[in-house]
Amino acid sequence: MKVGVNLINFGPSASPDSLRRWARLTEALGYHLLMTSDHVTVTAAV
């Protein structure tokens, strides 16, 4: 099984430096995937 990490790409914790640190940590810990959502906005519940 391959396990990955899904990063939050909005808000104060989504700065370039923070995302870079998460990417390096994810790789160092041996995860196989690092991804973010491609949604620019979140829609209201339908």
C-alpha positions as CSV (number, residue, x, y, z in Angstrom):
1,M,0.0,0.0,0.0
2,K,1.2,3.5,-0.8
3,V,0.2,6.3,1.5
4,G,0.2,10.0,0.7
5,V,-0.5,13.4,2.2
6,N,-3.2,15.9,1.1
7,L,-2.1,19.5,2.0
8,I,-4.5,22.4,2.7
9,N,-3.7,25.0,0.1
10,F,-5.6,28.0,1.5
11,G,-5.4,30.1,4.6
12,P,-2.5,31.2,6.7
13,S,-0.8,27.8,6.8
14,A,-0.6,27.7,2.9
15,S,2.3,30.1,2.5
16,P,5.1,29.1,0.0
17,D,7.5,28.5,2.9
18,S,5.0,26.4,4.8
19,L,4.1,24.3,1.7
20,R,7.8,23.8,1.0
21,R,8.5,22.6,4.6
22,W,5.6,20.1,4.3
23,A,6.9,18.8,1.0
24,R,10.3,18.2,2.5
25,L,8.9,16.6,5.6
26,T,6.6,14.4,3.6
27,E,9.5,13.2,1.4
28,A,11.7,12.6,4.4
29,L,9.1,10.5,6.1
30,G,8.8,8.3,3.1
31,Y,5.3,9.1,1.9
32,H,4.7,8.3,-1.8
33,L,2.4,11.2,-2.7
34,L,1.9,14.8,-1.8
35,M,-1.1,16.6,-3.3
36,T,-3.3,19.6,-2.9
37,S,-6.8,20.3,-4.1
38,D,-7.3,22.0,-7.4
39,H,-10.5,23.7,-6.4
40,V,-10.2,27.5,-6.2
41,T,-13.4,27.8,-4.1
42,V,-15.6,25.4,-2.1
43,T,-19.2,25.4,-3.1
44,A,-22.1,25.4,-0.6
45,A,-23.6,22.0,0.2
46,V,-26.1,20.9,-2.4
